[in-house]
Amino acid sequence: MSIETIIAADRALLVRLEEFAQTPGCERFLATVTEHMGDESEPWLAHWLIQPAFGLGGRPIDIVEQPGGVDMLLEQLVRIASGCA
């Protein structure tokens, strides 16, 4: 795989993250992690959304696009965030 291919794939992933960041689903995620993890949780959330989550079967950013994905991921975030409180 060429460097250009890797850059294009990463860029596409970041564009999807940027688009999701403008949605009510992202607002719900951010409110949840902020409540449990504090005001500096937004960078953590962005990283979590684009990294593979093996227990979820893929990247959270992919799962949000599936029916019921936002609610399923919100439950996961509550579990993660509650463990950090």
HELIX and SHEET records of a PDB file:
HELIX    1   1 ILE A    3  PHE A   20  1                                  18    
HELIX    2   2 PRO A   24  MET A   37  1                                  14    
HELIX    3   3 ASP A   39  SER A   41  5                                   3    
HELIX    4   4 GLU A   42  ILE A   50  1                                   9    
HELIX    5   5 PRO A   60  ILE A   63  1                                   4    
HELIX    6   6 GLY A   69  CYS A   84  1                                  16    
END                                                                             
